[in-house]
């Protein structure tokens, strides 16, 4: 692999820093911290530019909170100036991370996403008899700092850039030298890239006919169940030995019976909501209606939340389910 260098000039360029600011502030213009940063925007960006050029950046000022959507997670939100830094880095570095990914990796990539992954999985379900579902225990918490740094040095050779990446990585841990924060833009790219070598191994060495990944959620399709089990054992060993990751118990099923993936049940001719997504939809719909009724949200705020919620549910075959929930919701008012 040819390593990339000389990116700091582009990252620290003032035009790139302004772009990073606008991306970081999108939808947050009324936030007090953002407003404060914006009052002295040029001066703040000059400070950031100096930090990038020196390789000594200000990181680690995290705000922690817990979400329960769809499961309990601790989110680690970086300070606004750090988020500007993250965008400045990824504005320039994104194409180099992108170049290492196989076609069928769908998270944190342009023109990919959940629905593209589901369509690929649906087509594969119609062509293959068996599917294996894999994911890792506490994936973000389990990423090794040492392994991640080695991987980054295989991709980049710019010492200043690598020093900045190291500072971001070292600013957070769940156990010593392990873990990257859920919520950081850089974490999304690091976590996706961390498994890129595994992706190439699965596709090019053991040659699984259809393999797709959305962050650490993976589907493997085969006609032969024994071969599928063997390949999963190989992936399990590689994950443990080379990535220090632990797979959850694999799920192997006939494709005609379906498999739970990204909030849906994936079948050859049908896409359904899984149980967790049904409960999530019902709970959120009730919560949003309460916020609107209590005048805590106006119509515009309500629409901004309800439209993507309905879009997620409508992507599956849920006509009868939606009718049932919407009717019960009206009766309960």
C-alpha positions, 0 to 999 in steps of 0.5 A: 500500500502506498502511504499518503503524506503532505496533507497538513497544508490542506487540513490547515488551509483557512478555506478548509477550516471555514468549511469545517466550521459550517459543517460542525455548526449545521443545525446548531446555530442557536446553541450557546457554545456555537454562538460564542465560537462564531462571535470570534470565528476568524480568531478561533479558526486561526488558533485551530490553524496554529494548533494543526500546524504545530501538531499540538491540538486541544482534545479530550473535552468530552460531554457524556450522556446516555441514550436508549435508542435502540439500546443503551449506549454512552455517547461521548460528545466532543466540544465544539472546537474539537468537532471543527477539528474533526471535520477539518481532518475528514474533509481532507482525509476521507478519500484516503479512508474511502480508498481502503474499503470494499464496495460492500461496506455501507456505514459512513460512506457517500451513496451507501447507508442502511437502505443500500445495505438492506437492498444488497442483503435482500437480493442475496437472500433470494440467491443463497440458501444460508445467511450468517449474521455476525457482530462484535461485543462492545465494538467501539469500546474494544478497538485497540489503540495500538492496532488502530495506530499501526493501521493508520501508519499504513495509510498515512506517512505525515508525522504531524497528521499521525500525531494529531490522530494519536492525540485524538485516540489517546484522549479517550479509553474504556480500559487502558489503550482500548476504546474510541468514543461513540459520537465523534466523527473521527471515530466513525472513520476509525471504526470503519477502517479498523475492519477494512483488512478483515473485509478484504480477507473475507472477499479475496482470501476465503472468497465468501460469495456475498458479504456485506458490512454496516460498521460491525454488523456483518452478513455472509451468504452461502449455499453450503451451511458447513462452508458458512460455519467454517468461514465464520470460525476463520473470521472469529479466529482472525478477529481475536488474534489480529484485531483483539475483538470478540464476536457475539454468538453467530446467527446462522439461518436459512435465508427463507426464515429471515435474519435480523439486520439493522432494525429489520427482518431481511427475507428474500421477498419481504422486509419486516420490522424486527421487534425492537424497531416496533417497540421503538416506533410505538414509544417514539410516536407516543413521545412526539405526540405528547411533546406536540400536545404540550406545546413543547414542540411546534408543528415544524419541530414535530414534522422534523422528527416524525417524518424520518421515523415514519420513513424508517417504518414505511421502508418495511412491509408495515401497512397493517402495523402502522394502521393499528398503532396510529388508530390506538394512538388516536384512541389514547388521546 
